[in-house]
Amino acid sequence: MRQIILDTETTGLDPALGHRVIEIAGVELVNRRLTGNHFHRYVNPERDSEEAALQVHGLTSDFLKDKPKFKEIAGELLEYISGAELVIHNAPFDIAFLNAEFARLKMKPVTERCSGVLDTLRLAKETHPGKRNSLDALCDRYQIDNSARTLHGALLDAQLLAEVYLSMTRGQESLAMEVETVKLDISVVEIQRSDVSVVVIRASEEELAAHEVQVQELQKSSGGKCLWVTPQPEDAPA
């Protein structure tokens, strides 16, 4: 199973107001293992970020002015996410921005390019109802080091989210584990009796006499039913 942990940074909160994507990053998981195949691009939004958004990501217009426009990286992005499940924290936010970017290029929405979308914020709320479920809160809960996250950054946030997602869903691994069958090669070895040396230790006269006394006592106490007494033939002399 191929999954892309995806994150974006934007100029504001609402694509309907003309806000744009300025950074996008993806981290690839295949069968719940990080592959190292990352996608990371800064994007020139052709507009300034709102002050509140700038305080969150710190990506200034001056930094972004020489970066490619979204239409220049759209093909790379689609190739990267094609057929994969997208794993996104607060997925409706990022999906709305990506769909708005593709709509400007008269292209199909991103949801038609991937196999599905998993919202880790919704998953976290179901797993930890009534608790804070921001990315920072989840890092604290699962003991994931987020000390480098002084500002939001798409690649770092995607990497942290990958660790959070794997920790949050670790119990699912047992459902996907294959049972390994071990075939034992058992062979029967025939032992020749002639090869075995048997040591016989015979009882001494004293031991035989003590045994006979013990047997006679058992015979008496059992009313003549002791199994260790050899029956005498009827015609044997008394």
C-alpha positions as CSV (number, residue, x, y, z in Angstrom):
1,M,0.0,0.0,0.0
2,R,1.4,3.4,-1.0
3,Q,0.6,6.5,1.1
4,I,1.7,10.1,0.8
5,I,1.8,12.1,4.0
6,L,1.0,15.6,2.6
7,D,1.2,19.1,4.0
8,T,0.9,22.6,2.5
9,E,1.6,26.2,3.6
10,T,-0.6,29.0,2.2
11,T,-0.9,32.8,2.1
12,G,-4.1,32.7,4.1
13,L,-7.0,30.6,5.3
14,D,-9.5,30.7,2.4
15,P,-8.9,29.8,-1.2
16,A,-12.2,31.4,-2.1
17,L,-10.7,34.7,-1.2
18,G,-7.8,34.2,-3.6
19,H,-5.3,32.8,-1.1
20,R,-2.7,30.5,-2.6
21,V,-0.4,27.5,-1.9
22,I,3.2,28.7,-1.2
23,E,4.8,25.4,-0.1
24,I,3.9,21.8,-0.5
25,A,5.6,18.6,0.7
26,G,5.0,14.9,0.7
27,V,6.6,11.9,2.5
28,E,6.1,8.5,1.0
29,L,5.1,5.4,2.9
30,V,5.0,2.0,1.3
31,N,3.5,-0.8,3.4
32,R,3.9,1.5,6.5
33,R,7.6,2.0,5.9
34,L,9.3,5.3,5.1
35,T,11.0,5.1,1.7
36,G,12.9,8.4,1.7
37,N,11.1,9.4,-1.5
38,H,10.1,13.0,-0.5
39,F,8.5,15.8,-2.6
40,H,9.1,19.4,-1.6
41,R,8.6,22.6,-3.5
42,Y,8.2,26.2,-2.7
43,V,5.7,28.1,-4.9
44,N,5.5,31.7,-6.0
45,P,1.8,32.6,-5.1
46,E,1.9,35.9,-7.1
47,R,0.5,37.7,-4.1
48,D,1.5,38.5,-0.5
49,S,0.7,36.4,2.5
50,E,-1.6,37.8,5.2
51,E,0.3,38.9,8.3
52,A,-1.2,36.2,10.5
53,A,-0.2,33.5,8.0
54,L,3.3,35.0,7.7
55,Q,3.7,34.7,11.5
56,V,3.0,31.0,11.2
57,H,5.3,30.0,8.3
58,G,7.7,32.9,7.9
59,L,7.8,32.6,4.1
60,T,8.1,36.2,2.8
61,S,7.2,37.4,-0.7
62,D,10.8,38.3,-1.2
63,F,11.8,34.7,-0.5
64,L,9.1,33.3,-2.8
65,K,9.4,35.7,-5.8
66,D,12.0,33.5,-7.7
67,K,10.3,30.2,-7.0
68,P,8.3,28.4,-9.6
69,K,4.5,29.1,-10.0
70,F,2.1,26.3,-9.2
71,K,1.5,25.5,-12.9
72,E,5.2,24.7,-13.2
73,I,5.2,22.1,-10.5
74,A,1.6,20.7,-11.0
75,G,2.8,17.9,-13.3
76,E,5.5,16.7,-10.8
77,L,3.0,16.8,-8.0
78,L,0.4,14.8,-9.8
79,E,3.0,12.2,-10.8
80,Y,4.1,11.9,-7.2
81,I,0.7,11.4,-5.7
82,S,-1.0,9.5,-8.5
83,G,-2.7,6.3,-7.2
84,A,-1.6,6.8,-3.6
85,E,-3.7,7.4,-0.5
86,L,-3.2,11.0,0.9
87,V,-2.7,11.3,4.6
88,I,-3.3,14.9,5.7
89,H,-3.9,16.6,9.1
90,N,-7.1,18.6,8.7
91,A,-7.4,17.3,5.2
92,P,-10.4,19.5,4.0
93,F,-8.1,22.6,4.4
94,D,-5.3,21.3,2.2
95,I,-7.5,19.6,-0.3
96,A,-9.6,22.8,-0.8
97,F,-6.4,24.8,-1.6
98,L,-5.0,22.1,-4.0
99,N,-8.3,21.8,-5.8
100,A,-8.5,25.6,-6.2
101,E,-4.9,25.6,-7.7
102,F,-5.8,22.8,-10.1
103,A,-9.1,24.5,-11.0
104,R,-7.2,27.6,-12.1
105,L,-5.3,25.4,-14.5
106,K,-8.6,23.8,-15.6
107,M,-7.4,20.4,-14.3
108,K,-9.3,17.7,-12.4
109,P,-9.4,18.0,-8.6
110,V,-6.7,16.2,-6.7
111,T,-9.1,13.7,-5.2
112,E,-9.5,12.2,-8.7
113,R,-5.8,11.6,-8.9
114,C,-5.3,9.6,-5.7
115,S,-6.9,6.5,-4.2
116,G,-8.4,8.3,-1.2
117,V,-7.8,10.8,1.5
118,L,-7.3,10.0,5.2
119,D,-7.7,12.9,7.7
120,T,-5.5,12.4,10.7
121,L,-7.2,15.2,12.6
122,R,-10.5,13.3,12.4
123,L,-8.7,10.1,13.3
124,A,-7.1,11.7,16.3
125,K,-10.4,13.1,17.5
126,E,-11.9,9.6,17.3
127,T,-8.9,8.1,19.1
128,H,-8.5,10.8,21.7
129,P,-11.9,12.4,22.2
130,G,-12.0,15.6,24.2
131,K,-8.2,16.1,24.0
132,R,-6.1,18.6,22.0
133,N,-5.2,17.0,18.7
134,S,-3.0,19.6,17.0
135,L,0.2,18.3,15.4
136,D,2.2,19.6,18.4
137,A,-0.2,18.0,20.9
138,L,0.1,14.7,19.1
139,C,3.9,14.9,19.0
140,D,3.8,15.4,22.8
141,R,1.4,12.5,23.3
142,Y,3.4,10.0,21.2
143,Q,6.8,11.4,22.4
144,I,7.9,12.5,19.0
145,D,10.7,15.2,19.0
146,N,9.3,18.4,17.4
147,S,11.8,20.8,18.9
148,A,12.9,21.9,15.4
149,R,9.4,23.1,14.7
150,T,9.8,26.8,15.6
151,L,7.8,27.7,12.5
152,H,5.4,25.7,10.4
153,G,7.1,24.2,7.4
154,A,5.5,21.7,4.9
155,L,8.3,19.2,4.8
156,L,9.1,19.1,8.5
157,D,5.4,18.9,9.3
158,A,4.9,16.1,6.8
159,Q,7.8,14.2,8.4
160,L,6.4,14.7,11.9
161,L,2.9,13.7,10.8
162,A,4.3,10.5,9.3
163,E,5.7,9.6,12.7
164,V,2.4,10.5,14.4
165,Y,0.3,8.6,12.0
166,L,2.5,5.4,12.3
167,S,2.3,5.7,16.1
168,M,-1.4,6.4,16.2
169,T,-2.2,3.4,14.0
170,R,0.5,1.0,15.3
171,G,-2.1,-1.5,16.5
172,Q,-3.3,-2.0,13.0
173,E,0.0,-3.7,12.1
174,S,-1.1,-6.9,13.8
175,L,-4.0,-7.1,11.5
176,A,-1.8,-6.9,8.4
177,M,1.0,-9.3,9.6
178,E,1.4,-12.5,7.7
179,V,1.8,-15.7,9.7
180,E,5.1,-17.4,8.8
181,T,4.9,-21.2,8.6
182,V,8.1,-23.0,9.6
183,K,8.5,-26.4,7.9
184,L,10.3,-28.8,10.1
185,D,12.4,-31.5,8.4
186,I,12.0,-34.4,10.8
187,S,13.8,-37.7,10.0
188,V,13.5,-41.0,11.9
189,V,16.8,-42.6,12.8
190,E,16.7,-46.4,13.3
191,I,19.0,-47.5,16.2
192,Q,20.5,-51.0,15.9
193,R,20.1,-52.8,19.3
194,S,23.5,-54.6,18.7
195,D,25.1,-51.1,18.9
196,V,23.7,-50.5,22.4
197,S,25.7,-51.6,25.4
198,V,23.4,-52.4,28.3
199,V,24.8,-52.5,31.8
200,V,23.0,-54.9,34.2
201,I,23.5,-54.5,37.9
202,R,22.3,-57.6,39.8
203,A,20.9,-57.5,43.4
204,S,23.1,-58.8,46.2
205,E,22.1,-61.7,48.5
206,E,21.2,-59.2,51.2
207,E,19.1,-57.1,48.9
208,L,17.2,-60.2,47.6
209,A,16.5,-61.2,51.2
210,A,15.2,-57.8,52.2
211,H,13.0,-57.8,49.1
212,E,11.5,-61.1,49.9
213,V,10.7,-59.9,53.5
214,Q,8.9,-56.8,52.0
215,V,6.9,-58.9,49.6
216,Q,5.8,-61.3,52.2
217,E,4.6,-58.4,54.4
218,L,2.6,-57.0,51.4
219,Q,1.2,-60.4,50.7
220,K,0.0,-60.7,54.3
221,S,-1.5,-57.2,54.5
222,S,-3.3,-57.6,51.1
223,G,-4.9,-60.9,52.0
224,G,-2.9,-62.9,49.6
225,K,-3.3,-60.6,46.6
226,C,0.2,-59.1,46.3
227,L,1.0,-58.9,42.6
228,W,4.8,-59.4,43.2
229,V,4.2,-62.9,44.5
230,T,4.6,-65.5,41.7
231,P,1.6,-68.0,41.8
232,Q,2.6,-71.5,42.5
233,P,1.3,-74.3,40.2
234,E,-1.4,-76.4,41.9
235,D,0.7,-79.7,41.5
236,A,3.8,-78.1,42.9
237,P,5.1,-79.8,46.1
238,A,4.2,-77.9,49.3
